[in-house]
């Protein structure tokens, strides 16, 4: 193999390594962002408040905006409280139906795949099941 071929192969390997690193890095960052969103749904309002902190608001504006944000948090919490039971019922029922269609070996493989591929969802499901026992 001549030098030119080796150089081309080295660039291709370097390029593929960069692509793989970028994809895996993006996946890790996305999972962490999703975990933060699941654990702290108020993260959006915290960022809005931080952005507003950079403005020179009058005390009247500050009070009104604080009231708006408080009302928004309460409405979001009420919405979560209202739909969370329905969400968990659907999720639990879907999982139960899938389990009932699988053989014990398939069920074990399926649960392992969910645990490996969707660790955040699995952790949330396990926590919910533990709370309901």
N, CA, C and O atoms as a printed pandas DataFrame, in Angstrom:
     atom_number atom_name residue_name chain_id  residue_number  x_coord  y_coord  z_coord
0              1         N          UNK        A               1    0.852   -1.176    0.000
1              2        CA          UNK        A               1    0.000    0.000    0.000
2              3         C          UNK        A               1    0.897    1.239    0.000
3              4         O          UNK        A               1    1.861    1.330    0.760
4              5         N          UNK        A               2    0.562    2.165   -0.852
5              6        CA          UNK        A               2    1.417    3.352   -0.953
6              7         C          UNK        A               2    1.015    4.406    0.093
7              8         O          UNK        A               2    0.003    4.270    0.781
8              9         N          UNK        A               3    1.806    5.415    0.183
9             10        CA          UNK        A               3    1.626    6.466    1.172
10            11         C          UNK        A               3    0.316    7.211    0.982
11            12         O          UNK        A               3   -0.334    7.585    1.958
12            13         N          UNK        A               4   -0.074    7.427   -0.261
13            14        CA          UNK        A               4   -1.312    8.157   -0.543
14            15         C          UNK        A               4   -2.521    7.383   -0.013
15            16         O          UNK        A               4   -3.422    7.987    0.568
16            17         N          UNK        A               5   -2.558    6.087   -0.195
17            18        CA          UNK        A               5   -3.660    5.252    0.293
18            19         C          UNK        A               5   -3.721    5.269    1.821
19            20         O          UNK        A               5   -4.794    5.361    2.417
20            21         N          UNK        A               6   -2.549    5.177    2.433
21            22        CA          UNK        A               6   -2.491    5.201    3.902
22            23         C          UNK        A               6   -3.007    6.530    4.442
23            24         O          UNK        A               6   -3.709    6.572    5.452
24            25         N          UNK        A               7   -2.652    7.606    3.762
25            26        CA          UNK        A               7   -3.095    8.930    4.180
26            27         C          UNK        A               7   -4.611    9.067    4.056
27            28         O          UNK        A               7   -5.268    9.622    4.936
28            29         N          UNK        A               8   -5.156    8.557    2.954
29            30        CA          UNK        A               8   -6.610    8.613    2.750
30            31         C          UNK        A               8   -7.315    7.790    3.823
31            32         O          UNK        A               8   -8.309    8.239    4.393
32            33         N          UNK        A               9   -6.816    6.602    4.099
33            34        CA          UNK        A               9   -7.414    5.747    5.139
34            35         C          UNK        A               9   -7.338    6.438    6.496
35            36         O          UNK        A               9   -8.297    6.396    7.266
36            37         N          UNK        A              10   -6.210    7.071    6.794
37            38        CA          UNK        A              10   -6.060    7.774    8.073
38            39         C          UNK        A              10   -7.081    8.901    8.189
39            40         O          UNK        A              10   -7.671    9.082    9.254
40            41         N          UNK        A              11   -7.302    9.664    7.117
41            42        CA          UNK        A              11   -8.291   10.745    7.154
42            43         C          UNK        A              11   -9.706   10.201    7.313
43            44         O          UNK        A              11  -10.515   10.774    8.043
44            45         N          UNK        A              12  -10.005    9.104    6.636
45            46        CA          UNK        A              12  -11.336    8.497    6.758
46            47         C          UNK        A              12  -11.559    8.012    8.184
47            48         O          UNK        A              12  -12.621    8.247    8.760
48            49         N          UNK        A              13  -10.573    7.341    8.755
49            50        CA          UNK        A              13  -10.683    6.861   10.138
50            51         C          UNK        A              13  -10.836    8.046   11.093
51            52         O          UNK        A              13  -11.652    8.000   12.014
52            53         N          UNK        A              14  -10.062    9.091   10.879
53            54        CA          UNK        A              14  -10.158   10.278   11.713
54            55         C          UNK        A              14  -11.546   10.913   11.601
55            56         O          UNK        A              14  -12.131   11.313   12.608
56            57         N          UNK        A              15  -12.070   11.005   10.378
57            58        CA          UNK        A              15  -13.397   11.567   10.158
58            59         C          UNK        A              15  -14.461   10.724   10.856
59            60         O          UNK        A              15  -15.324   11.266   11.546
60            61         N          UNK        A              16  -14.407    9.411   10.684
61            62        CA          UNK        A              16  -15.393    8.520   11.317
62            63         C          UNK        A              16  -15.309    8.590   12.840
63            64         O          UNK        A              16  -16.332    8.547   13.525
64            65         N          UNK        A              17  -14.107    8.696   13.361
65            66        CA          UNK        A              17  -13.939    8.840   14.804
66            67         C          UNK        A              17  -14.598   10.126   15.292
67            68         O          UNK        A              17  -15.243   10.133   16.340
68            69         N          UNK        A              18  -14.442   11.194   14.555
69            70        CA          UNK        A              18  -15.077   12.463   14.912
70            71         C          UNK        A              18  -16.586   12.374   14.870
71            72         O          UNK        A              18  -17.270   12.903   15.747
72            73         N          UNK        A              19  -17.115   11.701   13.843
73            74        CA          UNK        A              19  -18.569   11.547   13.724
74            75         C          UNK        A              19  -19.106   10.728   14.901
75            76         O          UNK        A              19  -20.091   11.113   15.532
76            77         N          UNK        A              20  -18.466    9.616   15.187
77            78        CA          UNK        A              20  -18.915    8.760   16.287
78            79         C          UNK        A              20  -18.834    9.512   17.610
79            80         O          UNK        A              20  -19.755    9.435   18.423
80            81         N          UNK        A              21  -17.748   10.231   17.831
81            82        CA          UNK        A              21  -17.602   11.010   19.062
82            83         C          UNK        A              21  -18.691   12.074   19.162
83            84         O          UNK        A              21  -19.257   12.287   20.235
84            85         N          UNK        A              22  -18.984   12.736   18.055
85            86        CA          UNK        A              22  -20.027   13.765   18.055
86            87         C          UNK        A              22  -21.398   13.189   18.339
87            88         O          UNK        A              22  -22.164   13.765   19.113
88            89         N          UNK        A              23  -21.719   12.067   17.729
89            90        CA          UNK        A              23  -23.024   11.435   17.946
90            91         C          UNK        A              23  -23.159   10.985   19.400
91            92         O          UNK        A              23  -24.182   11.233   20.038
92            93         N          UNK        A              24  -22.141   10.333   19.911
93            94        CA          UNK        A              24  -22.210    9.854   21.302
94            95         C          UNK        A              24  -22.252   11.034   22.277
95            96         O          UNK        A              24  -22.977   10.996   23.270
96            97         N          UNK        A              25  -21.486   12.062   21.995
97            98        CA          UNK        A              25  -21.513   13.242   22.865
98            99         C          UNK        A              25  -22.876   13.904   22.872
99           100         O          UNK        A              25  -23.370   14.312   23.923
100          101         N          UNK        A              26  -23.484   14.010   21.701
101          102        CA          UNK        A              26  -24.825   14.594   21.605
102          103         C          UNK        A              26  -25.827   13.759   22.370
103          104         O          UNK        A              26  -26.689   14.297   23.065
104          105         N          UNK        A              27  -25.719   12.450   22.247
105          106        CA          UNK        A              27  -26.623   11.555   22.986
106          107         C          UNK        A              27  -26.497   11.742   24.495
107          108         O          UNK        A              27  -27.498   11.798   25.210
108          109         N          UNK        A              28  -25.275   11.836   24.964
109          110        CA          UNK        A              28  -25.042   12.000   26.400
110          111         C          UNK        A              28  -25.617   13.335   26.880
111          112         O          UNK        A              28  -26.288   13.391   27.910
112          113         N          UNK        A              29  -25.353   14.398   26.134
113          114        CA          UNK        A              29  -25.866   15.715   26.507
114          115         C          UNK        A              29  -27.395   15.711   26.497
115          116         O          UNK        A              29  -28.021   16.232   27.419
116          117         N          UNK        A              30  -27.993   15.131   25.468
117          118        CA          UNK        A              30  -29.457   15.071   25.364
118          119         C          UNK        A              30  -30.050   14.300   26.537
119          120         O          UNK        A              30  -31.044   14.730   27.123
120          121         N          UNK        A              31  -29.451   13.170   26.880
121          122        CA          UNK        A              31  -29.960   12.386   28.015
122          123         C          UNK        A              31  -29.875   13.180   29.316
123          124         O          UNK        A              31  -30.789   13.136   30.139
124          125         N          UNK        A              32  -28.784   13.897   29.493
125          126        CA          UNK        A              32  -28.653   14.701   30.710
126          127         C          UNK        A              32  -29.675   15.828   30.750
127          128         O          UNK        A              32  -30.238   16.128   31.803
128          129         N          UNK        A              33  -29.915   16.454   29.594
129          130        CA          UNK        A              33  -30.924   17.515   29.543
130          131         C          UNK        A              33  -32.311   16.938   29.836
131          132         O          UNK        A              33  -33.102   17.554   30.552
132          133         N          UNK        A              34  -32.602   15.773   29.291
133          134        CA          UNK        A              34  -33.884   15.121   29.537
134          135         C          UNK        A              34  -34.022   14.749   31.005
135          136         O          UNK        A              34  -35.091   14.913   31.594
136          137         N          UNK        A              35  -32.949   14.253   31.593
137          138        CA          UNK        A              35  -32.988   13.907   33.010
138          139         C          UNK        A              35  -33.265   15.144   33.859
139          140         O          UNK        A              35  -34.054   15.089   34.803
140          141         N          UNK        A              36  -32.619   16.254   33.527
141          142        CA          UNK        A              36  -32.868   17.501   34.259
142          143         C          UNK        A              36  -34.311   17.950   34.112
143          144         O          UNK        A              36  -34.938   18.385   35.078
144          145         N          UNK        A              37  -34.832   17.841   32.901
145          146        CA          UNK        A              37  -36.221   18.259   32.660
146          147         C          UNK        A              37  -37.197   17.373   33.427
147          148         O          UNK        A              37  -38.196   17.862   33.954
148          149         N          UNK        A              38  -36.911   16.072   33.492
149          150        CA          UNK        A              38  -37.795   15.161   34.227
150          151         C          UNK        A              38  -37.714   15.397   35.735
151          152         O          UNK        A              38  -38.719   15.347   36.444
152          153         N          UNK        A              39  -36.512   15.650   36.197
153          154        CA          UNK        A              39  -36.318   15.828   37.638
154          155         C          UNK        A              39  -36.732   17.221   38.114
155          156         O          UNK        A              39  -37.223   17.379   39.231
156          157         N          UNK        A              40  -36.532   18.230   37.260
157          158        CA          UNK        A              40  -36.836   19.614   37.635
158          159         C          UNK        A              40  -37.631   20.290   36.534
159          160         O          UNK        A              40  -37.062   20.987   35.694
160          161         N          UNK        A              41  -38.956   20.089   36.529
161          162        CA          UNK        A              41  -39.751   20.709   35.470
162          163         C          UNK        A              41  -39.754   22.236   35.521
163          164         O          UNK        A              41  -40.166   22.880   34.556
164          165         N          UNK        A              42  -39.309   22.814   36.607
165          166        CA          UNK        A              42  -39.315   24.274   36.734
166          167         C          UNK        A              42  -38.080   24.916   36.104
167          168         O          UNK        A              42  -37.875   26.123   36.237
168          169         N          UNK        A              43  -37.264   24.126   35.427
169          170        CA          UNK        A              43  -36.014   24.653   34.878
170          171         C          UNK        A              43  -36.261   25.786   33.879
171          172         O          UNK        A              43  -35.463   26.720   33.794
172          173         N          UNK        A              44  -37.363   25.708   33.122
173          174        CA          UNK        A              44  -37.672   26.764   32.157
174          175         C          UNK        A              44  -37.943   28.080   32.871
175          176         O          UNK        A              44  -37.402   29.116   32.487
176          177         N          UNK        A              45  -38.778   28.047   33.908
177          178        CA          UNK        A              45  -39.077   29.299   34.615
178          179         C          UNK        A              45  -37.841   29.842   35.323
179          180         O          UNK        A              45  -37.698   31.055   35.475
180          181         N          UNK        A              46  -36.949   28.958   35.756
181          182        CA          UNK        A              46  -35.706   29.414   36.380
182          183         C          UNK        A              46  -34.858   30.181   35.362
183          184         O          UNK        A              46  -34.243   31.196   35.687
184          185         N          UNK        A              47  -34.838   29.683   34.142
185          186        CA          UNK        A              47  -34.059   30.365   33.103
186          187         C          UNK        A              47  -34.696   31.688   32.719
187          188         O          UNK        A              47  -33.996   32.666   32.456
188          189         N          UNK        A              48  -36.030   31.721   32.687
189          190        CA          UNK        A              48  -36.725   32.980   32.391
190          191         C          UNK        A              48  -36.404   33.991   33.480
191          192         O          UNK        A              48  -36.108   35.150   33.192
192          193         N          UNK        A              49  -36.463   33.551   34.726
193          194        CA          UNK        A              49  -36.149   34.457   35.845
194          195         C          UNK        A              49  -34.713   34.955   35.755
195          196         O          UNK        A              49  -34.448   36.128   36.018
196          197         N          UNK        A              50  -33.791   34.085   35.391
197          198        CA          UNK        A              50  -32.391   34.495   35.267
198          199         C          UNK        A              50  -32.242   35.534   34.153
199          200         O          UNK        A              50  -31.482   36.493   34.290
200          201         N          UNK        A              51  -32.969   35.341   33.056
201          202        CA          UNK        A              51  -32.917   36.306   31.949
202          203         C          UNK        A              51  -33.500   37.645   32.374
203          204         O          UNK        A              51  -32.982   38.699   32.005
204          205         N          UNK        A              52  -34.570   37.603   33.145
205          206        CA          UNK        A              52  -35.184   38.846   33.615
206          207         C          UNK        A              52  -34.290   39.564   34.618
207          208         O          UNK        A              52  -34.352   40.785   34.755
208          209         N          UNK        A              53  -33.461   38.798   35.315
209          210        CA          UNK        A              53  -32.563   39.396   36.295
210          211         C          UNK        A              53  -31.556   40.338   35.662
211          212         O          UNK        A              53  -31.012   41.214   36.334
212          213         N          UNK        A              54  -31.306   40.161   34.372
213          214        CA          UNK        A              54  -30.353   41.011   33.660
214          215         C          UNK        A              54  -30.963   42.338   33.225
215          216         O          UNK        A              54  -30.247   43.236   32.783
216          217         N          UNK        A              55  -32.278   42.467   33.349
217          218        CA          UNK        A              55  -32.958   43.698   32.952
218          219         C          UNK        A              55  -33.047   44.644   34.142
219          220         O          UNK        A              55  -33.026   44.212   35.294
220          221         N          UNK        A              56  -33.142   45.898   33.859
221          222        CA          UNK        A              56  -33.314   46.886   34.925
222          223         C          UNK        A              56  -34.814   47.104   35.112
223          224         O          UNK        A              56  -35.395   48.023   34.535
224          225         N          UNK        A              57  -35.433   46.246   35.928
225          226        CA          UNK        A              57  -36.870   46.337   36.148
226          227         C          UNK        A              57  -37.167   47.252   37.327
227          228         O          UNK        A              57  -36.430   47.291   38.312
228          229         N          UNK        A              58  -38.260   47.981   37.200
229          230        CA          UNK        A              58  -38.709   48.771   38.346
230          231         C          UNK        A              58  -39.286   47.804   39.371
231          232         O          UNK        A              58  -39.559   46.645   39.060
232          233         N          UNK        A              59  -39.468   48.286   40.589
233          234        CA          UNK        A              59  -40.005   47.414   41.636
234          235         C          UNK        A              59  -41.422   46.960   41.284
235          236         O          UNK        A              59  -41.814   45.837   41.601
236          237         N          UNK        A              60  -42.183   47.831   40.631
237          238        CA          UNK        A              60  -43.543   47.459   40.217
238          239         C          UNK        A              60  -43.495   46.355   39.161
239          240         O          UNK        A              60  -44.245   45.382   39.242
240          241         N          UNK        A              61  -42.615   46.507   38.175
241          242        CA          UNK        A              61  -42.472   45.465   37.147
242          243         C          UNK        A              61  -42.019   44.153   37.778
243          244         O          UNK        A              61  -42.521   43.080   37.443
244          245         N          UNK        A              62  -41.069   44.257   38.688
245          246        CA          UNK        A              62  -40.538   43.058   39.341
246          247         C          UNK        A              62  -41.643   42.316   40.084
247          248         O          UNK        A              62  -41.734   41.092   39.993
248          249         N          UNK        A              63  -42.482   43.044   40.816
249          250        CA          UNK        A              63  -43.585   42.426   41.558
250          251         C          UNK        A              63  -44.592   41.771   40.614
251          252         O          UNK        A              63  -45.028   40.644   40.853
252          253         N          UNK        A              64  -44.963   42.479   39.539
253          254        CA          UNK        A              64  -45.946   41.946   38.591
254          255         C          UNK        A              64  -45.407   40.693   37.887
255          256         O          UNK        A              64  -46.125   39.707   37.722
256          257         N          UNK        A              65  -44.153   40.747   37.480
257          258        CA          UNK        A              65  -43.555   39.596   36.802
258          259         C          UNK        A              65  -43.409   38.424   37.761
259          260         O          UNK        A              65  -43.619   37.276   37.370
260          261         N          UNK        A              66  -43.052   38.698   39.007
261          262        CA          UNK        A              66  -42.967   37.625   40.003
262          263         C          UNK        A              66  -44.327   36.966   40.185
263          264         O          UNK        A              66  -44.418   35.744   40.305
264          265         N          UNK        A              67  -45.377   37.767   40.206
265          266        CA          UNK        A              67  -46.733   37.229   40.334
266          267         C          UNK        A              67  -47.098   36.388   39.103
267          268         O          UNK        A              67  -47.695   35.320   39.235
268          269         N          UNK        A              68  -46.744   36.867   37.920
269          270        CA          UNK        A              68  -47.008   36.123   36.678
270          271         C          UNK        A              68  -46.295   34.775   36.703
271          272         O          UNK        A              68  -46.879   33.749   36.356
272          273         N          UNK        A              69  -45.043   34.786   37.112
273          274        CA          UNK        A              69  -44.277   33.535   37.159
274          275         C          UNK        A              69  -44.832   32.574   38.209
275          276         O          UNK        A              69  -44.857   31.363   37.989
276          277         N          UNK        A              70  -45.272   33.104   39.337
277          278        CA          UNK        A              70  -45.875   32.266   40.377
278          279         C          UNK        A              70  -47.146   31.615   39.865
279          280         O          UNK        A              70  -47.356   30.417   40.055
280          281         N          UNK        A              71  -47.992   32.398   39.217
281          282        CA          UNK        A              71  -49.230   31.858   38.651
282          283         C          UNK        A              71  -48.922   30.798   37.590
283          284         O          UNK        A              71  -49.588   29.765   37.523
284          285         N          UNK        A              72  -47.922   31.061   36.775
285          286        CA          UNK        A              72  -47.533   30.105   35.730
286          287         C          UNK        A              72  -47.066   28.788   36.347
287          288         O          UNK        A              72  -47.455   27.715   35.886
288          289         N          UNK        A              73  -46.234   28.865   37.385
289          290        CA          UNK        A              73  -45.769   27.656   38.071
290          291         C          UNK        A              73  -46.935   26.872   38.648
291          292         O          UNK        A              73  -46.984   25.646   38.541
292          293         N          UNK        A              74  -47.878   27.587   39.260
293          294        CA          UNK        A              74  -49.044   26.917   39.842
294          295         C          UNK        A              74  -49.878   26.238   38.757
295          296         O          UNK        A              74  -50.335   25.110   38.938
296          297         N          UNK        A              75  -50.076   26.925   37.627
297          298        CA          UNK        A              75  -50.844   26.332   36.531
298          299         C          UNK        A              75  -50.134   25.108   35.957
299          300         O          UNK        A              75  -50.770   24.095   35.664
300          301         N          UNK        A              76  -48.834   25.206   35.801
301          302        CA          UNK        A              76  -48.070   24.054   35.303
302          303         C          UNK        A              76  -48.142   22.882   36.267
303          304         O          UNK        A              76  -48.293   21.735   35.848
304          305         N          UNK        A              77  -48.034   23.173   37.568
305          306        CA          UNK        A              77  -48.104   22.108   38.565
306          307         C          UNK        A              77  -49.485   21.460   38.556
307          308         O          UNK        A              77  -49.600   20.238   38.646
308          309         N          UNK        A              78  -50.539   22.279   38.447
309          310        CA          UNK        A              78  -51.892   21.730   38.383
310          311         C          UNK        A              78  -52.067   20.839   37.160
311          312         O          UNK        A              78  -52.694   19.781   37.232
312          313         N          UNK        A              79  -51.507   21.279   36.040
313          314        CA          UNK        A              79  -51.597   20.489   34.822
314          315         C          UNK        A              79  -50.860   19.159   34.975
315          316         O          UNK        A              79  -51.371   18.109   34.587
316          317         N          UNK        A              80  -49.656   19.213   35.544
317          318        CA          UNK        A              80  -48.900   17.973   35.786
318          319         C          UNK        A              80  -49.669   17.061   36.720
319          320         O          UNK        A              80  -49.768   15.860   36.473
320          321         N          UNK        A              81  -50.218   17.622   37.796
321          322        CA          UNK        A              81  -50.980   16.818   38.761
322          323         C          UNK        A              81  -52.204   16.192   38.112
323          324         O          UNK        A              81  -52.589   15.072   38.449
324          325         N          UNK        A              82  -52.808   16.910   37.191
325          326        CA          UNK        A              82  -54.013   16.415   36.527
326          327         C          UNK        A              82  -53.688   15.272   35.554
327          328         O          UNK        A              82  -54.408   14.274   35.514
328          329         N          UNK        A              83  -52.626   15.410   34.783
329          330        CA          UNK        A              83  -52.348   14.430   33.738
330          331         C          UNK        A              83  -51.352   13.342   34.131
331          332         O          UNK        A              83  -51.253   12.330   33.438
332          333         N          UNK        A              84  -50.624   13.523   35.209
333          334        CA          UNK        A              84  -49.650   12.519   35.625
334          335         C          UNK        A              84  -50.303   11.152   35.866
335          336         O          UNK        A              84  -49.770   10.147   35.396
336          337         N          UNK        A              85  -51.438   11.073   36.580
337          338        CA          UNK        A              85  -52.053    9.747   36.778
338          339         C          UNK        A              85  -52.457    9.084   35.455
339          340         O          UNK        A              85  -52.289    7.875   35.291
340          341         N          UNK        A              86  -52.981    9.861   34.527
341          342        CA          UNK        A              86  -53.352    9.300   33.225
342          343         C          UNK        A              86  -52.114    8.814   32.478
343          344         O          UNK        A              86  -52.134    7.749   31.862
344          345         N          UNK        A              87  -51.049    9.589   32.535
345          346        CA          UNK        A              87  -49.804    9.213   31.884
346          347         C          UNK        A              87  -49.288    7.893   32.434
347          348         O          UNK        A              87  -48.930    6.990   31.678
348          349         N          UNK        A              88  -49.253    7.787   33.772
349          350        CA          UNK        A              88  -48.740    6.566   34.389
350          351         C          UNK        A              88  -49.641    5.371   34.115
351          352         O          UNK        A              88  -49.155    4.251   33.960
352          353         N          UNK        A              89  -50.944    5.598   34.054
353          354        CA          UNK        A              89  -51.869    4.510   33.734
354          355         C          UNK        A              89  -51.596    3.998   32.325
355          356         O          UNK        A              89  -51.527    2.789   32.104
356          357         N          UNK        A              90  -51.441    4.905   31.382
357          358        CA          UNK        A              90  -51.160    4.512   30.001
358          359         C          UNK        A              90  -49.821    3.787   29.911
359          360         O          UNK        A              90  -49.723    2.737   29.276
360          361         N          UNK        A              91  -48.803    4.337   30.538
361          362        CA          UNK        A              91  -47.474    3.739   30.489
362          363         C          UNK        A              91  -47.464    2.357   31.132
363          364         O          UNK        A              91  -46.904    1.416   30.569
364          365         N          UNK        A              92  -48.073    2.230   32.291
365          366        CA          UNK        A              92  -48.113    0.954   32.998
366          367         C          UNK        A              92  -48.925   -0.077   32.223
367          368         O          UNK        A              92  -48.523   -1.234   32.107
368          369         N          UNK        A              93  -50.055    0.346   31.700
369          370        CA          UNK        A              93  -50.911   -0.562   30.933
370          371         C          UNK        A              93  -50.212   -1.015   29.651
371          372         O          UNK        A              93  -50.312   -2.185   29.282
372          373         N          UNK        A              94  -49.518   -0.125   28.978
373          374        CA          UNK        A              94  -48.780   -0.488   27.770
374          375         C          UNK        A              94  -47.711   -1.517   28.093
375          376         O          UNK        A              94  -47.557   -2.514   27.387
376          377         N          UNK        A              95  -46.987   -1.269   29.151
377          378        CA          UNK        A              95  -45.936   -2.214   29.544
378          379         C          UNK        A              95  -46.534   -3.563   29.916
379          380         O          UNK        A              95  -45.984   -4.602   29.551
380          381         N          UNK        A              96  -47.655   -3.564   30.639
381          382        CA          UNK        A              96  -48.308   -4.810   31.037
382          383         C          UNK        A              96  -48.784   -5.587   29.814
383          384         O          UNK        A              96  -48.616   -6.805   29.748
384          385         N          UNK        A              97  -49.379   -4.890   28.845
385          386        CA          UNK        A              97  -49.861   -5.548   27.622
386          387         C          UNK        A              97  -48.712   -6.147   26.825
387          388         O          UNK        A              97  -48.819   -7.264   26.320
388          389         N          UNK        A              98  -47.622   -5.413   26.711
389          390        CA          UNK        A              98  -46.454   -5.936   25.994
390          391         C          UNK        A              98  -45.923   -7.167   26.715
391          392         O          UNK        A              98  -45.639   -8.182   26.079
392          393         N          UNK        A              99  -45.784   -7.089   28.042
393          394        CA          UNK        A              99  -45.299   -8.227   28.826
394          395         C          UNK        A              99  -46.173   -9.461   28.631
395          396         O          UNK        A              99  -45.664  -10.580   28.555
396          397         N          UNK        A             100  -47.488   -9.261   28.550
397          398        CA          UNK        A             100  -48.392  -10.407   28.425
398          399         C          UNK        A             100  -48.252  -11.108   27.075
399          400         O          UNK        A             100  -48.623  -12.275   26.947
400          401         N          UNK        A             101  -47.727  -10.420   26.076
401          402        CA          UNK        A             101  -47.554  -11.015   24.750
402          403         C          UNK        A             101  -46.208  -11.711   24.596
403          404         O          UNK        A             101  -45.994  -12.428   23.619
404          405         N          UNK        A             102  -45.314  -11.513   25.530
405          406        CA          UNK        A             102  -43.960  -12.052   25.408
406          407         C          UNK        A             102  -43.784  -13.320   26.231
407          408         O          UNK        A             102  -44.452  -13.527   27.244
408          409         N          UNK        A             103  -42.877  -14.153   25.771
409          410        CA          UNK        A             103  -42.492  -15.319   26.560
410          411         C          UNK        A             103  -41.616  -14.810   27.712
411          412         O          UNK        A             103  -41.118  -13.685   27.657
412          413         N          UNK        A             104  -41.426  -15.626   28.750
413          414        CA          UNK        A             104  -40.560  -15.172   29.852
414          415         C          UNK        A             104  -39.161  -14.755   29.387
415          416         O          UNK        A             104  -38.605  -13.777   29.888
416          417         N          UNK        A             105  -38.596  -15.492   28.437
417          418        CA          UNK        A             105  -37.261  -15.135   27.938
418          419         C          UNK        A             105  -37.305  -13.811   27.180
419          420         O          UNK        A             105  -36.431  -12.962   27.358
420          421         N          UNK        A             106  -38.321  -13.633   26.334
421          422        CA          UNK        A             106  -38.470  -12.376   25.591
422          423         C          UNK        A             106  -38.715  -11.225   26.549
423          424         O          UNK        A             106  -38.192  -10.129   26.352
424          425         N          UNK        A             107  -39.512  -11.468   27.590
425          426        CA          UNK        A             107  -39.817  -10.427   28.570
426          427         C          UNK        A             107  -38.530   -9.968   29.248
427          428         O          UNK        A             107  -38.309   -8.771   29.437
428          429         N          UNK        A             108  -37.693  -10.920   29.606
429          430        CA          UNK        A             108  -36.417  -10.584   30.236
430          431         C          UNK        A             108  -35.540   -9.769   29.289
431          432         O          UNK        A             108  -34.925   -8.785   29.699
432          433         N          UNK        A             109  -35.484  -10.179   28.019
433          434        CA          UNK        A             109  -34.685   -9.453   27.026
434          435         C          UNK        A             109  -35.248   -8.053   26.797
435          436         O          UNK        A             109  -34.500   -7.083   26.674
436          437         N          UNK        A             110  -36.577   -7.961   26.742
437          438        CA          UNK        A             110  -37.229   -6.671   26.527
438          439         C          UNK        A             110  -36.922   -5.708   27.673
439          440         O          UNK        A             110  -36.564   -4.551   27.449
440          441         N          UNK        A             111  -37.065   -6.199   28.892
441          442        CA          UNK        A             111  -36.791   -5.334   30.055
442          443         C          UNK        A             111  -35.333   -4.914   30.100
443          444         O          UNK        A             111  -35.024   -3.777   30.457
444          445         N          UNK        A             112  -34.438   -5.816   29.742
445          446        CA          UNK        A             112  -33.017   -5.467   29.709
446          447         C          UNK        A             112  -32.767   -4.413   28.625
447          448         O          UNK        A             112  -32.009   -3.467   28.841
448          449         N          UNK        A             113  -33.404   -4.576   27.459
449          450        CA          UNK        A             113  -33.225   -3.602   26.377
450          451         C          UNK        A             113  -33.745   -2.234   26.793
451          452         O          UNK        A             113  -33.106   -1.218   26.521
452          453         N          UNK        A             114  -34.903   -2.200   27.452
453          454        CA          UNK        A             114  -35.452   -0.922   27.924
454          455         C          UNK        A             114  -34.513   -0.306   28.950
455          456         O          UNK        A             114  -34.239    0.894   28.913
456          457         N          UNK        A             115  -34.025   -1.133   29.862
457          458        CA          UNK        A             115  -33.116   -0.637   30.900
458          459         C          UNK        A             115  -31.834   -0.088   30.286
459          460         O          UNK        A             115  -31.323    0.937   30.735
460          461         N          UNK        A             116  -31.305   -0.768   29.251
461          462        CA          UNK        A             116  -30.054   -0.338   28.622
462          463         C          UNK        A             116  -30.253    0.839   27.676
463          464         O          UNK        A             116  -29.439    1.763   27.659
464          465         N          UNK        A             117  -31.331    0.816   26.882
465          466        CA          UNK        A             117  -31.541    1.849   25.865
466          467         C          UNK        A             117  -32.246    3.088   26.400
467          468         O          UNK        A             117  -32.026    4.194   25.906
468          469         N          UNK        A             118  -33.087    2.906   27.400
469          470        CA          UNK        A             118  -33.853    4.030   27.955
470          471         C          UNK        A             118  -33.693    4.070   29.474
471          472         O          UNK        A             118  -34.676    3.914   30.199
472          473         N          UNK        A             119  -32.470    4.278   29.967
473          474        CA          UNK        A             119  -32.254    4.192   31.417
474          475         C          UNK        A             119  -33.037    5.230   32.211
475          476         O          UNK        A             119  -33.460    4.950   33.333
476          477         N          UNK        A             120  -33.237    6.415   31.658
477          478        CA          UNK        A             120  -33.982    7.441   32.390
478          479         C          UNK        A             120  -35.440    7.044   32.541
479          480         O          UNK        A             120  -36.021    7.173   33.618
480          481         N          UNK        A             121  -36.032    6.556   31.446
481          482        CA          UNK        A             121  -37.423    6.119   31.507
482          483         C          UNK        A             121  -37.564    4.944   32.454
483          484         O          UNK        A             121  -38.511    4.888   33.239
484          485         N          UNK        A             122  -36.632    4.005   32.388
485          486        CA          UNK        A             122  -36.685    2.841   33.268
486          487         C          UNK        A             122  -36.611    3.270   34.729
487          488         O          UNK        A             122  -37.340    2.743   35.569
488          489         N          UNK        A             123  -35.737    4.219   35.033
489          490        CA          UNK        A             123  -35.590    4.689   36.410
490          491         C          UNK        A             123  -36.878    5.341   36.896
491          492         O          UNK        A             123  -37.279    5.136   38.042
492          493         N          UNK        A             124  -37.527    6.118   36.046
493          494        CA          UNK        A             124  -38.779    6.782   36.405
494          495         C          UNK        A             124  -39.887    5.750   36.598
495          496         O          UNK        A             124  -40.677    5.857   37.536
496          497         N          UNK        A             125  -39.950    4.743   35.708
497          498        CA          UNK        A             125  -40.966    3.688   35.826
498          499         C          UNK        A             125  -40.773    2.918   37.124
499          500         O          UNK        A             125  -41.738    2.674   37.848
500          501         N          UNK        A             126  -39.550    2.537   37.421
501          502        CA          UNK        A             126  -39.283    1.782   38.651
502          503         C          UNK        A             126  -39.648    2.601   39.889
503          504         O          UNK        A             126  -40.209    2.063   40.844
504          505         N          UNK        A             127  -39.337    3.887   39.878
505          506        CA          UNK        A             127  -39.677    4.742   41.013
506          507         C          UNK        A             127  -41.198    4.820   41.180
507          508         O          UNK        A             127  -41.712    4.764   42.297
508          509         N          UNK        A             128  -41.905    4.949   40.062
509          510        CA          UNK        A             128  -43.384    5.032   40.120
510          511         C          UNK        A             128  -43.968    3.711   40.627
511          512         O          UNK        A             128  -44.877    3.712   41.457
512          513         N          UNK        A             129  -43.446    2.582   40.128
513          514        CA          UNK        A             129  -43.953    1.286   40.592
514          515         C          UNK        A             129  -43.684    1.084   42.065
515          516         O          UNK        A             129  -44.522    0.524   42.772
516          517         N          UNK        A             130  -42.523    1.530   42.550
517          518        CA          UNK        A             130  -42.181    1.394   43.963
518          519         C          UNK        A             130  -43.114    2.249   44.832
519          520         O          UNK        A             130  -43.504    1.832   45.922
520          521         N          UNK        A             131  -43.469    3.449   44.344
521          522        CA          UNK        A             131  -44.373    4.330   45.086
522          523         C          UNK        A             131  -45.778    3.744   45.180
523          524         O          UNK        A             131  -46.480    3.965   46.166
524          525         N          UNK        A             132  -46.192    2.995   44.155
525          526        CA          UNK        A             132  -47.545    2.450   44.126
526          527         C          UNK        A             132  -47.674    1.102   44.810
527          528         O          UNK        A             132  -48.778    0.563   44.884
528          529         N          UNK        A             133  -46.582    0.539   45.312
529          530        CA          UNK        A             133  -46.668   -0.752   46.009
530          531         C          UNK        A             133  -46.916   -0.577   47.470
531          532         O          UNK        A             133  -47.015   -1.561   48.202
